[in-house]
Amino acid sequence: MSADCLFRPLASNPHTVQIEFEGTSLSVPGDVSLAAALLASGIRHTRESAVNGRPGAPYCMMGVCFECLVEVDGQANVQACLVLVRPGLRVRRQRGAADLVLREARADE
């Protein structure tokens, strides 16, 4: 099923910001979530499954399904639906499972 008919901007937004997606500069609405901005820009998938490489895209738009995972400014496993767009974001598709970087627990915590 094509997502083309499901996602259309409700109104024109005069406030835009520049972000980078996969090395390409995009002008996106400035007061929406990153997931909404990517969908409005024609990006049809934001991640690839760690199991079989299947493309995934924003689905629930509220942080429940984890289908919108992206890498933002070098940080992996970011839910695009929970991040507000800001100028200069560098976004890449989440390709498979990202390594978790665990910090060492300090004695005073």
C-alpha positions, 0 to 999 in steps of 0.5 A: 500500500502506498503512503502517498495518499495518507500524508499530506500537509494540512496547511502551508507553513511559511516558517521553514528550516534547513536540515540534512537528510542522507547528505541532501539539504531539505527545507522543512516546516519548522514547527513539526516533529522530525518524522512529520517533516521527513514525510512532508518532504517525500521521505518514504522510509527512515530505517531498515530492519535489523532482522531482514533489512525491510524498510520502515517509516513513521507509523504511530507518530507518538513514540510507541512503535519505534518504526521511525528510528533515525540517526540524528547528529551521530546519535543512533536510535532516535525516534523521529516522531519525538524530536522537534525539527531545528535548523542544521539537524543532520539525519541519516536512516537507521540501518539495522541495529545500532550498537549501544554505548553504555557509560560506566556507572559511577559510585556516587550514582 
